[in-house]
């Protein structure tokens, strides 16, 4: 799993930037000092739902495999060399 630090989702997370007061009235225990603070929150219901969906999705899309197998067996499968070359060149960037 890849975590994108600068992704739109990460940038939309709520950030708590307000200094916190402690019992002695100072900010974060230091007179006049402030500290940046970040709080990350997740919607656990969404995470659980997506996890469940990912775990129940088959690793192989059998319908696509079967359609490809049938077109190869019938001789109707056509290879486009230009598309293959473009894909190879595009992935090399």
C-alpha positions in Angstrom: 0.0 0.0 0.0 1.3 3.4 -0.9 0.6 6.5 1.2 0.6 9.7 -0.7 1.6 12.5 1.7 0.5 15.3 -0.6 -2.7 13.7 -1.9 -6.0 15.6 -1.9 -7.4 13.3 0.8 -4.6 14.0 3.2 -4.9 17.7 2.6 -8.6 17.6 3.5 -8.1 16.1 6.9 -9.0 18.4 9.8 -6.1 20.0 11.5 -6.3 21.4 15.1 -3.9 24.4 15.1 -5.2 26.1 18.2 -2.8 26.2 21.3 -4.1 24.3 24.3 -4.5 25.7 27.7 -3.3 23.7 30.7 -4.3 23.9 34.4 -1.7 26.6 35.3 -3.1 28.9 32.5 0.0 28.7 30.3 -0.1 27.4 26.8 1.1 23.8 26.6 2.9 24.2 29.9 5.2 27.1 28.7 4.6 30.7 29.3 4.0 32.5 26.0 5.1 29.5 23.9 2.8 27.8 21.3 3.1 24.4 19.7 1.7 23.3 16.4 -0.5 20.3 16.8 -2.1 17.9 14.3 -4.9 15.6 14.9 -5.8 12.9 12.3 -9.2 11.4 12.3 -10.7 8.6 10.2 -14.3 7.7 9.6 -14.0 4.1 10.9 -17.3 3.1 9.3 -16.0 4.1 5.8 -12.7 2.3 6.5 -14.5 -0.9 7.6 -16.8 -0.8 4.6 -13.9 -0.3 2.1 -11.9 -3.0 3.8 -14.8 -5.4 3.6 -15.4 -4.6 0.0 -11.7 -5.1 -0.9 -11.6 -8.4 0.9 -14.7 -9.8 -0.9 -13.6 -8.7 -4.4 -12.0 -11.6 -6.3 -8.3 -11.3 -7.2 -9.1 -12.4 -10.8 -12.0 -10.9 -12.8 -13.1 -14.2 -14.2 -15.6 -12.7 -16.6 -12.9 -10.7 -18.3 -10.6 -13.7 -18.5 -13.3 -15.8 -20.0 -14.2 -13.2 -22.6 -10.6 -12.9 -23.6 -10.2 -16.7 -23.8 -13.3 -17.0 -26.0 -12.1 -14.3 -28.4 -8.6 -15.9 -28.7 -10.1 -19.3 -29.3 -12.5 -18.0 -32.0 -9.7 -16.1 -33.7 -11.4 -12.7 -33.3 -8.8 -11.3 -30.9 -6.8 -8.6 -32.6 -3.5 -7.2 -31.3 -2.9 -3.5 -32.0 0.9 -3.1 -32.2 0.6 0.7 -32.0 -1.3 0.6 -28.7 1.2 -1.9 -27.3 4.1 0.3 -28.3 2.4 3.4 -26.9 1.8 1.6 -23.6 5.4 0.5 -23.4 6.7 4.0 -24.1 4.2 5.6 -21.7 5.2 3.3 -18.8 8.9 4.1 -19.3 8.5 7.8 -18.4 
